[in-house]
Amino acid sequence: METQRDPHLILPQSCLNDGVHLKIAANQHISSKEAYSRILEHLKQNADLWRGPSAPNVPYGDPLCRIAYLYGIVPANANLVEKIFEESQELADHVDEIHQSIGVLDICAFGGGPGTELLAVAKWLERRQLTDPLELNFLLVDKINEWVGTWRGLRRETNKRLSQSGNPSVTISGDFLQIDVNSESAVVNFNNWDPSFSHHIYIFSYIISEIFSDFEYFHEFVELVADRAPMGAKFLFVERAESRWAKKIEEISSDCNLDLSVLGRATSNMDSDEQSSTLGQMLTNVGRNPRTTWDAYWYVGTKVP
Ligand SMILES: C[S@@+](CC[C@H](N)C(=O)[O-])C[C@H]1O[C@@H](n2cnc3c(N)ncnc32)[C@H](O)[C@@H]1O
């Protein structure tokens, strides 16, 4: 039986409200109506790109495309990752062990976009009602530098939300690093990056299908990360439920000496405590509902000697 939960809008209001797009519309010298129509276009176009036969090349550099992503995809992807944390005893045990031993949990999300994985982990921790303080130190890595504004707003508001929800024991710190993890420079400069990529958990959620093919540098980059990772570190891979992505994850994990869990499948929908109606006027103005369901594969890899 599902327990009754407080209403929860995973996306902080400052990142997605009816006013954000007005600022963008003014900057682009277009009307509010035109901005909404472009957001709708991005929603349709991105869906086609993700279903297409080649690398999607989603135009995240365009602020209205980022709004479309926040509006249409982030809540569902964040809920999906939260549910995986809920379901994976292995991840929960790992977090508990670190919480009890050092009280600072270091997580790195590659291709984390606006901070979807931070929203997921924060929601999961909030529901666990921790009693001892925990610092969540979160590094977001993405090739699109423009995500940094959303990331900062989202981190600030998630911190505020956690302290106002009677759960002040979790504080969030962290950083944003712009790296194309499938580039030669990412590999060549690996030893020069600060911070050092020594994290307890690494998350790769919907980045492999976006790289799509020609994984040469990504593969090498993940090997470097795995080499640097502490023994026992967890690697969470989440992807569309297609065998080609599962195969790619298995191949990379084998080369990185990761002990992979059994393939998990998540087919579910948003929590009942998150309703698209909370999006208010924006829902009417965009004229298309955000995604509320998913069908994903996930694996947890553990670094072993
Ligand atoms: C489909 S989005 C997933 C975002 C987030 N992980 C989520 O689940 O909502 C893919 C993200 O990966 C990033 N990305 C794609 N290729 C990348 C690369 N080569 N290096 C770093 N980031 C990349 C994109 O900029 C985008 O933010």
PDBQT file of the ligand as one rigid body, heavy atoms in Angstrom, charges set to zero:
ROOT
HETATM    1  C1  LIG A 401      19.369  13.613 -21.942  1.00  0.00    +0.000 C 
HETATM    2  S1  LIG A 401      20.278  14.746 -20.995  1.00  0.00    +0.000 S 
HETATM    3  C2  LIG A 401      20.334  13.952 -19.391  1.00  0.00    +0.000 C 
HETATM    4  C3  LIG A 401      20.429  14.956 -18.288  1.00  0.00    +0.000 C 
HETATM    5  C4  LIG A 401      20.271  14.339 -16.901  1.00  0.00    +0.000 C 
HETATM    6  N1  LIG A 401      21.255  13.336 -16.656  1.00  0.00    +0.000 N 
HETATM    7  C5  LIG A 401      18.889  13.753 -16.778  1.00  0.00    +0.000 C 
HETATM    8  O1  LIG A 401      18.762  12.548 -16.590  1.00  0.00    +0.000 OA
HETATM    9  O2  LIG A 401      17.920  14.514 -16.854  1.00  0.00    +0.000 OA
HETATM   10  C6  LIG A 401      21.920  14.471 -21.531  1.00  0.00    +0.000 C 
HETATM   11  C7  LIG A 401      22.928  15.423 -20.896  1.00  0.00    +0.000 C 
HETATM   12  O3  LIG A 401      24.228  14.942 -21.222  1.00  0.00    +0.000 OA
HETATM   13  C8  LIG A 401      25.015  16.031 -21.621  1.00  0.00    +0.000 C 
HETATM   14  N2  LIG A 401      26.039  15.524 -22.539  1.00  0.00    +0.000 N 
HETATM   15  C9  LIG A 401      25.861  14.936 -23.748  1.00  0.00    +0.000 A 
HETATM   16  N3  LIG A 401      27.046  14.583 -24.265  1.00  0.00    +0.000 NA
HETATM   17  C10 LIG A 401      27.990  14.935 -23.366  1.00  0.00    +0.000 A 
HETATM   18  C11 LIG A 401      29.406  14.857 -23.333  1.00  0.00    +0.000 A 
HETATM   19  N4  LIG A 401      30.068  14.348 -24.352  1.00  0.00    +0.000 N 
HETATM   20  N5  LIG A 401      30.067  15.337 -22.250  1.00  0.00    +0.000 NA
HETATM   21  C12 LIG A 401      29.380  15.868 -21.205  1.00  0.00    +0.000 A 
HETATM   22  N6  LIG A 401      28.035  15.990 -21.195  1.00  0.00    +0.000 NA
HETATM   23  C13 LIG A 401      27.347  15.541 -22.251  1.00  0.00    +0.000 A 
HETATM   24  C14 LIG A 401      24.043  16.990 -22.289  1.00  0.00    +0.000 C 
HETATM   25  O4  LIG A 401      24.551  18.302 -22.329  1.00  0.00    +0.000 OA
HETATM   26  C15 LIG A 401      22.824  16.835 -21.391  1.00  0.00    +0.000 C 
HETATM   27  O5  LIG A 401      22.863  17.748 -20.317  1.00  0.00    +0.000 OA
ENDROOT
TORSDOF 0
